[in-house]
Amino acid sequence: MQMKEYLLDTFSYNDVTNKKLLAKIMELTDKDESIKLFSHLINSQYKWMARIMQDAKAPAMSWWEPVYNITELEEQWSKSLQLWVDYIAEKTETALATEVEFVGFDGGRWAATPLDIALQLNYHSIHHRAQIQTFIRQQGLEPDFVDYIGTKYRKIG
């Protein structure tokens, strides 16, 4: 599997599992922290894309704000994700492995590959999804099974 295919597969996995997570968040009594973390995932995808596209507004974009209304989360998630799917789909393996420059947290010039940024976004999603799964369990609900293998294995007998 080429890295481009791996990235698209991983973004797809995160899309399916995060949408499952959203349905469970809707059932929570105390949704605030879960909404904040889910909004953070969306904002991270927007901010990293703005950074690699050299958007002048990128340095001012927040990792944590806005905190979206729960009714906006799925739409905003899908929009932020589609930016990445489209970006990766149009790039070659070489382009994905070629550093891009961006303005970092300290106002300085930084560089990373789009490949590493996309990996960060996917792993970051897994990290915060696990935190939200903990909130779900703490509120007495059973979290959904969202392990990667659950999207790949199949019963044959």
DRENDO-1510 file (C-alpha; in Angstrom, 1 decimal, always signed):
<recs>
REC; n; res; u; v; w
REC; 1; MET; +0.0; +0.0; +0.0 .
REC; 2; GLN; +1.3; +3.4; -1.0 .
REC; 3; MET; +1.3; +6.2; +1.7 .
REC; 4; LYS; -1.2; +8.2; -0.3 .
REC; 5; GLU; -3.6; +5.2; -0.2 .
REC; 6; TYR; -2.8; +4.7; +3.5 .
REC; 7; LEU; -3.6; +8.3; +4.3 .
REC; 8; LEU; -6.9; +8.2; +2.5 .
REC; 9; ASP; -7.8; +4.9; +4.1 .
REC; 10; THR; -7.0; +6.3; +7.6 .
REC; 11; PHE; -9.0; +9.5; +7.0 .
REC; 12; SER; -11.9; +7.3; +5.9 .
REC; 13; TYR; -11.6; +5.2; +9.1 .
REC; 14; ASN; -11.6; +8.3; +11.2 .
REC; 15; ASP; -14.6; +9.7; +9.3 .
REC; 16; VAL; -16.7; +6.5; +10.0 .
REC; 17; THR; -15.7; +6.2; +13.6 .
REC; 18; ASN; -16.0; +9.9; +14.4 .
REC; 19; LYS; -19.5; +9.9; +13.0 .
REC; 20; LYS; -20.3; +7.0; +15.2 .
REC; 21; LEU; -18.9; +9.0; +18.1 .
REC; 22; LEU; -21.1; +12.0; +17.3 .
REC; 23; ALA; -24.2; +9.9; +17.5 .
REC; 24; LYS; -23.1; +8.7; +21.0 .
REC; 25; ILE; -22.2; +12.3; +22.0 .
REC; 26; MET; -25.8; +13.3; +21.3 .
REC; 27; GLU; -26.9; +10.8; +24.0 .
REC; 28; LEU; -24.7; +12.3; +26.7 .
REC; 29; THR; -26.1; +14.3; +29.6 .
REC; 30; ASP; -22.9; +16.4; +29.8 .
REC; 31; LYS; -21.8; +17.0; +26.2 .
REC; 32; ASP; -19.6; +20.1; +26.7 .
REC; 33; GLU; -16.1; +18.5; +27.0 .
REC; 34; SER; -16.8; +16.1; +24.1 .
REC; 35; ILE; -18.1; +18.9; +21.9 .
REC; 36; LYS; -15.0; +20.9; +22.8 .
REC; 37; LEU; -12.6; +18.1; +21.8 .
REC; 38; PHE; -14.5; +17.3; +18.6 .
REC; 39; SER; -14.5; +20.9; +17.6 .
REC; 40; HIS; -10.7; +20.9; +18.3 .
REC; 41; LEU; -10.3; +18.1; +15.8 .
REC; 42; ILE; -12.2; +20.1; +13.2 .
REC; 43; ASN; -10.2; +23.2; +13.9 .
REC; 44; SER; -7.0; +21.3; +13.7 .
REC; 45; GLN; -7.8; +20.1; +10.2 .
REC; 46; TYR; -8.8; +23.6; +9.1 .
REC; 47; LYS; -5.7; +25.2; +10.6 .
REC; 48; TRP; -3.2; +22.7; +9.3 .
REC; 49; MET; -4.7; +23.0; +5.8 .
REC; 50; ALA; -4.5; +26.8; +6.0 .
REC; 51; ARG; -0.9; +26.5; +7.1 .
REC; 52; ILE; +0.2; +24.4; +4.2 .
REC; 53; MET; -1.7; +26.5; +1.7 .
REC; 54; GLN; +0.2; +29.5; +3.0 .
REC; 55; ASP; -3.1; +31.3; +4.1 .
REC; 56; ALA; -2.2; +34.6; +5.7 .
REC; 57; LYS; -5.0; +34.0; +8.3 .
REC; 58; ALA; -3.5; +30.7; +9.5 .
REC; 59; PRO; -1.4; +32.1; +12.4 .
REC; 60; ALA; -4.4; +33.7; +13.9 .
REC; 61; MET; -6.6; +30.6; +13.7 .
REC; 62; SER; -7.3; +28.9; +17.0 .
REC; 63; TRP; -6.8; +25.2; +17.6 .
REC; 64; TRP; -9.7; +25.3; +20.1 .
REC; 65; GLU; -12.2; +27.9; +18.8 .
REC; 66; PRO; -14.8; +28.1; +17.6 .
REC; 67; VAL; -16.5; +25.5; +19.7 .
REC; 68; TYR; -19.3; +24.4; +17.3 .
REC; 69; ASN; -22.9; +23.8; +18.3 .
REC; 70; ILE; -23.6; +20.1; +18.5 .
REC; 71; THR; -25.9; +20.4; +15.4 .
REC; 72; GLU; -22.9; +21.8; +13.4 .
REC; 73; LEU; -20.3; +19.2; +14.3 .
REC; 74; GLU; -21.0; +16.6; +11.5 .
REC; 75; GLU; -21.2; +19.2; +8.8 .
REC; 76; GLN; -18.0; +21.0; +9.9 .
REC; 77; TRP; -16.2; +17.6; +10.4 .
REC; 78; SER; -17.2; +16.6; +6.8 .
REC; 79; LYS; -16.1; +19.9; +5.4 .
REC; 80; SER; -12.7; +19.9; +7.2 .
REC; 81; LEU; -12.1; +16.3; +6.2 .
REC; 82; GLN; -13.0; +16.8; +2.6 .
REC; 83; LEU; -10.3; +19.5; +2.3 .
REC; 84; TRP; -7.8; +16.8; +3.3 .
REC; 85; VAL; -9.2; +14.1; +1.1 .
REC; 86; ASP; -9.2; +16.4; -1.9 .
REC; 87; TYR; -5.7; +17.7; -1.2 .
REC; 88; ILE; -4.2; +14.2; -0.8 .
REC; 89; ALA; -6.0; +12.8; -3.9 .
REC; 90; GLU; -4.5; +15.5; -6.1 .
REC; 91; LYS; -0.9; +15.1; -4.8 .
REC; 92; THR; +1.7; +12.6; -5.9 .
REC; 93; GLU; +3.6; +10.4; -3.4 .
REC; 94; THR; +6.6; +12.7; -4.0 .
REC; 95; ALA; +4.6; +15.9; -3.3 .
REC; 96; LEU; +3.2; +14.4; -0.1 .
REC; 97; ALA; +6.8; +13.7; +1.0 .
REC; 98; THR; +8.1; +17.1; +0.1 .
REC; 99; GLU; +8.3; +19.7; +2.9 .
REC; 100; VAL; +6.0; +22.7; +2.9 .
REC; 101; GLU; +6.7; +25.8; +4.9 .
REC; 102; PHE; +4.4; +27.4; +7.4 .
REC; 103; VAL; +4.3; +30.0; +10.2 .
REC; 104; GLY; +4.4; +28.1; +13.5 .
REC; 105; PHE; +3.2; +28.7; +17.0 .
REC; 106; ASP; +6.0; +31.1; +17.7 .
REC; 107; GLY; +5.7; +33.2; +14.5 .
REC; 108; GLY; +8.8; +31.5; +13.1 .
REC; 109; ARG; +9.1; +29.7; +9.8 .
REC; 110; TRP; +8.7; +25.9; +10.1 .
REC; 111; ALA; +8.6; +23.0; +7.7 .
REC; 112; ALA; +7.0; +19.6; +7.6 .
REC; 113; THR; +5.8; +17.2; +4.9 .
REC; 114; PRO; +2.1; +17.0; +4.1 .
REC; 115; LEU; +2.4; +13.3; +4.8 .
REC; 116; ASP; +3.5; +13.9; +8.4 .
REC; 117; ILE; +0.9; +16.5; +8.9 .
REC; 118; ALA; -1.8; +14.2; +7.6 .
REC; 119; LEU; -0.5; +11.4; +9.9 .
REC; 120; GLN; -0.6; +13.8; +12.8 .
REC; 121; LEU; -4.2; +14.7; +12.1 .
REC; 122; ASN; -5.3; +11.1; +11.9 .
REC; 123; TYR; -3.4; +10.0; +15.0 .
REC; 124; HIS; -4.6; +13.1; +16.8 .
REC; 125; SER; -8.2; +12.1; +16.0 .
REC; 126; ILE; -7.6; +8.6; +17.5 .
REC; 127; HIS; -6.2; +10.2; +20.6 .
REC; 128; HIS; -9.1; +12.6; +21.3 .
REC; 129; ARG; -11.7; +9.9; +20.2 .
REC; 130; ALA; -10.3; +7.8; +23.1 .
REC; 131; GLN; -10.8; +10.6; +25.5 .
REC; 132; ILE; -14.4; +11.1; +24.4 .
REC; 133; GLN; -15.0; +7.4; +24.7 .
REC; 134; THR; -13.9; +7.7; +28.3 .
REC; 135; PHE; -16.4; +10.5; +28.9 .
REC; 136; ILE; -19.1; +8.3; +27.4 .
REC; 137; ARG; -18.3; +5.4; +29.7 .
REC; 138; GLN; -18.1; +7.8; +32.7 .
REC; 139; GLN; -21.6; +8.9; +32.0 .
REC; 140; GLY; -22.9; +5.3; +32.1 .
REC; 141; LEU; -23.1; +4.6; +28.4 .
REC; 142; GLU; -21.4; +1.9; +26.5 .
REC; 143; PRO; -19.0; +3.3; +23.9 .
REC; 144; ASP; -19.2; +1.9; +20.4 .
REC; 145; PHE; -16.6; -0.4; +19.1 .
REC; 146; VAL; -14.4; +1.9; +16.9 .
REC; 147; ASP; -11.2; -0.1; +16.6 .
REC; 148; TYR; -9.6; +0.1; +13.2 .
REC; 149; ILE; -9.7; -3.7; +12.8 .
REC; 150; GLY; -13.5; -3.5; +13.1 .
REC; 151; THR; -13.6; -1.8; +9.8 .
REC; 152; LYS; -11.5; -4.4; +8.1 .
REC; 153; TYR; -12.2; -7.9; +9.4 .
REC; 154; ARG; -15.0; -10.1; +8.2 .
REC; 155; LYS; -16.6; -13.3; +9.4 .
REC; 156; ILE; -16.1; -16.2; +7.0 .
REC; 157; GLY; -17.8; -19.0; +8.8 .
</recs>
